[in-house]
């Protein structure tokens, strides 16, 4: 299945596809959780979204209660993300990322290996998938912060250069 064709629902309940949501931009897809100790990564994700957005980049947050650390409903998640971290990037509805009920987007994304060659299950909240417009996927594990040199280098490599 092509990633662009996968149906998704936004946190606001709007049905779309992954392709229409990202609209040809380079996307950093992250399974997020409000009550996780890694939640401060929201701040770095928002900074990246703002800095690189004009060059064709977006963050896509995917709230998941897979590890029992997400708030109960979309409204609470949206309020927490905007008031605590100032998050403005697109968010999907609360979504399973592992197991038999894993969302089709994650069924595809988890086929991508990380830099050590390991693919498969999401290991924890804030696992990151950098999805290029051509469908290439680069995977970063949860403890790799969004502004880590290897993440920023991958983003820069795939983004449209700034015009002089």
C-alpha positions in Angstrom: 0.0 0.0 0.0 1.2 3.5 -0.8 1.5 5.7 2.3 -0.2 8.6 0.5 -3.4 6.5 0.0 -3.8 5.4 3.6 -7.0 6.9 5.2 -6.4 8.9 8.4 -8.6 10.9 10.7 -7.4 14.2 12.3 -7.7 15.0 16.0 -10.7 17.2 15.0 -12.5 14.2 13.4 -11.9 15.1 9.8 -11.4 12.1 7.4 -8.6 12.4 4.9 -5.6 10.5 3.5 -2.0 10.7 4.7 -1.1 12.1 1.2 -3.7 14.9 1.4 -2.7 15.7 5.0 1.0 16.1 4.2 0.3 17.6 0.8 3.7 16.8 -0.8 5.7 18.0 2.2 8.5 16.1 4.0 6.8 14.8 7.1 8.1 13.8 10.5 5.5 11.3 11.9 5.7 10.9 15.6 3.6 8.8 18.0 3.1 11.1 20.9 1.8 10.8 24.4 0.9 13.6 26.8 1.8 11.9 30.0 5.2 10.5 28.8 8.5 11.6 30.2 9.6 12.3 26.7 6.7 14.8 26.2 9.2 17.8 26.3 10.1 16.7 22.8 6.9 18.5 21.7 8.8 21.7 22.1 11.5 20.6 19.7 8.9 19.2 17.3 7.0 22.5 17.2 10.3 24.4 16.7 11.1 22.2 13.7 7.6 22.6 12.3 7.9 26.4 12.4 11.5 26.6 11.2 11.3 24.1 8.3 7.6 24.6 7.4 8.3 27.3 4.8 10.6 24.9 3.0 8.1 22.1 2.7 8.2 20.3 6.0 5.6 19.3 8.6 5.4 17.4 11.8 2.5 15.0 12.1 1.6 14.0 15.7 -0.1 10.7 16.3 -1.4 10.4 19.8 -1.3 6.9 21.0 -2.3 5.2 24.3 -0.3 2.1 23.3 1.9 2.6 26.4 -0.9 3.9 28.6 0.3 7.5 28.8 -2.1 9.4 26.6 -5.1 11.5 27.7 -8.6 10.2 27.3 -10.0 12.1 24.3 -9.1 14.3 21.4 -10.3 17.5 23.0 -8.1 17.0 26.1 -5.1 16.0 23.9 -5.5 19.1 21.7 -5.8 21.4 24.7 -2.8 19.9 26.4 -0.6 20.1 23.2 -1.6 23.7 22.4 -1.5 25.2 25.9 1.5 23.3 27.3 3.7 23.2 24.2 2.2 25.6 21.7 1.9 22.8 19.2 0.4 23.9 15.9 1.4 20.9 13.7 -1.3 18.5 12.4 -2.4 15.8 14.8 -4.2 12.6 14.1 -6.8 11.0 16.3 -5.7 8.7 19.1 -4.3 5.7 17.2 -3.0 2.2 18.0 0.6 1.8 16.7 1.4 -1.8 17.5 -0.3 -5.2 17.4 -3.3 -6.5 15.5 -5.2 -3.2 15.8 -2.2 -1.1 14.6 -3.3 1.6 12.2 -2.5 0.9 8.5 -0.1 3.9 8.5 1.9 2.3 11.3 1.6 -1.2 9.7 3.6 0.4 6.8 5.9 2.7 8.7 7.2 0.0 11.0 8.5 -1.9 8.0 11.2 0.8 7.8 14.4 -0.1 9.7 16.3 2.3 12.0 20.0 3.1 11.4 21.0 -0.2 13.0 18.8 -2.1 10.6 16.0 -3.0 13.1 12.4 -2.7 11.8 9.2 -3.8 13.6 7.2 -2.7 16.6 7.2 0.7 18.0 9.4 0.5 21.1 8.0 3.5 23.0 6.3 6.9 22.6 8.0 9.5 20.4 9.4 7.1 17.8 9.9 9.2 14.6 9.5 8.4 11.0 10.8 10.9 8.4 8.7 10.4 5.3 9.9 11.9 2.1 7.4 12.9 -0.6 8.7 10.0 -2.8 7.8 7.6 0.0 11.3 6.9 1.4 11.2 6.5 5.2 13.9 7.0 7.7 13.3 5.9 11.3 14.6 7.3 14.6 14.0 5.7 17.9 12.2 7.5 20.9 15.3 8.7 22.7 16.7 10.4 19.6 15.4 13.9 20.1 13.9 15.8 17.2 16.8 18.2 17.0 19.5 15.6 17.1 22.2 16.1 14.5 21.3 13.0 12.6 17.6 14.0 12.4 18.4 17.5 11.3 20.9 16.3 8.7 18.2 13.9 7.3 15.7 16.8 7.1 18.2 19.1 5.4 19.1 16.4 2.9 15.5 16.0 1.8 14.2 19.5 2.0 14.1 22.1 -0.8 17.1 24.4 -0.6 16.4 28.0 0.5 16.5 30.4 -2.5 19.2 33.0 -2.3 
